[in-house]
Structure formats: structure tokens, C-alpha cells
Amino acid sequence: HNLVVEAKESELTNELFRETESLLDFGTWNWIAATDTVKWTPGMYHLLGYDESDKSLPISNAFFMSHVREEHRKGLADCIMEAI
């Protein structure tokens, strides 16, 4: 019974997060540096002008960084390296 309740709560939390992203026009991403695996939320795709269903996109840290203004790339890269 607890697993069903927890699954439902998790589903509701994820739905609320997606709705919040849409309403506030933001997105997030998760980067696993060791494998250069990046996962974007639907809001991230939206912010960068991509269709979430387009599986041909080379989603990676380098791909994300290519969307950052050139004058901000080094600073962001430094922040990321400091965080990891």
C-alpha cells in the first residue's frame, strides 16, 4: 500500500513541477559528468526552442554550452568545475 501511495505522490510532484516550469518559463537539467550524460526537463527543451520528442538532438554538456552566450561560457564552465 505504501509503495502505491509513494508512487502516486511522486507522480503528482512531477506533474506539479512540469506545470510550474511551464507557468514560470524555466527549465532544469541534470548532468552526470563522469559519463557526460545530460537529461533535460521539458522546460529546458522549450527554453532552447527544441521539441522534446526530437531524439536526434545531441544532448550533452557541450551542446548546452553551445547555447550559452560566448562571453559567459568560461564563467559558467568555471562554476560547474568548482561544483564538481
Salt bridges, closest charged atoms under 4 A:
GLU11 OE2 - LYS8 NZ 3.94
ASP25 OD1 - HIS46 NE2 3.51
GLU71 OE2 - ARG69 NE 2.75
ASP78 OD2 - LYS74 NZ 2.79
